[in-house]
Amino acid sequence: MSPNIKTISETFKDYFEIVPADTEELKQEAYRLRYLVYCLETGFESANQFSDAMEHDAFDSHSLHYLIRHRRSGEYAATARMILPDPASLNGLLPIEAYCTIDNTAVTAAIDRSRLAEVSRFCVSKSFKRRKNEAHTLAGLNPDWKNDFFTTEERRSFPHISFGLIASVIRACHHLKIEHLYGSMETPWLRFLAASGIHFIKIGPLTDYHGERWPCAIKVSDLLASVAEKNPDLWRLLTNDGHF
């Protein structure tokens, strides 16, 4: 690689940082961002359910939460959570099991539930990318907004935000020894991930769950091995240059 061409990992780290939402204040930042995306931008959830303008549910109490922060503005561009087994009930249903039909027992029967987690509330704010030049908060749609706050190089880094969220999940899997991940996936997202070397396996039929989604699973070691073979540059971002 030319010394003048930055890697995905370098480009992402230049403009963004992964922030574990490990305090109540940071969790509320994640909930506010989820409210923006799930209630206001997409309408997947009713805003009327959340008088505090923070989207949250019962699974948050046993989840790890992550944020992606834009370094220059300090604003949060994206968030995701990893739902862990409920310590009060190891065999309790994860959301994907509660809302989707899971019938690929050839895959699921081999999964150790104590080493299983579900990736959920994976979202990147559209409003962040529409931010006005002089604004210091996430901007709504305004007829006179100017699309000139971000530099050209920063805009080129935007596709990496989603990979930054995946990297946060990989970190959590490493620290907690999580071996398998569940996730509900839209077809275009599955194709995008597969093109990057991340091959989720469908474990049930297409379900109407915040839109049409496939219940899927992946073994974390398979994910990393496949990405390392197909896209070593992306592997460096996901593993923090091999640390995870």
C-alpha positions, 0 to 999 in steps of 0.5 A: 500500500502506498505510504500516502494512502491511509488504511480504513483503520487510520482513516476511521481513527483520524475522525472518530473514536469508539466510546464504551457507554459505561456510565449512566450519562453515556447510556443516556446519550445512546438512548437519545441517539436511538430515539432520534434514529428509531423514532424520528428518522425512521419511525420504527418506534413510536415517539409517544412511548418515550416522553423523555426522548430516550428510546430504551427497553428492558434488554438495556439492563443486561446490555453493553452499549457503544457510541461512535463520537466525531472527534472534531465536534464531539458529537455522537454519530452512531450507537449499538448495543450487545445484549448479553444473557440475562444473569437472572435467566440464562435460558431467557429469550433474546429479542431475536428469539422472541420476535422471529422464528428460529428453525435452523437447529443445525446452527443453533444447537451447537451454540453455547448460550453462555457465550452468546450475545445479540447485536441490536439497536445498530444505528447511524444517525442521518442527521449527523451527516446533515449537520450545519456548519455553525451547529454544535448539536445534531441538526434536524432537516432545515431548508437552509442547511449547508452541507459544508461542515465536514471536510472531503476527507471526513465525508469519505470516512462516513462508510467506516462508521458502521465498521466502527460499530462492528469493531466495538462489538468485537472488542466486547466479544474479546473481553467477555469471551463471546463466541457467537452473535445473533442479529436481525438483518435486512437483505441489503445489509447482509449483502453489504456485510458479505461483500466485506467478508462478514458472512452471517448465517440465516437461522430462520425465515424472513420476518417483519421486525422493524421491516423485513429482516432475517434472523441470523447468527455468526461465529466470531472467530469465523467472522474475523478469519473471513475478513482477514482473508478478504480484507486485511485492512478492515480486519485491522480496524475490527481487531484494533490492529490485532489486539482483539 
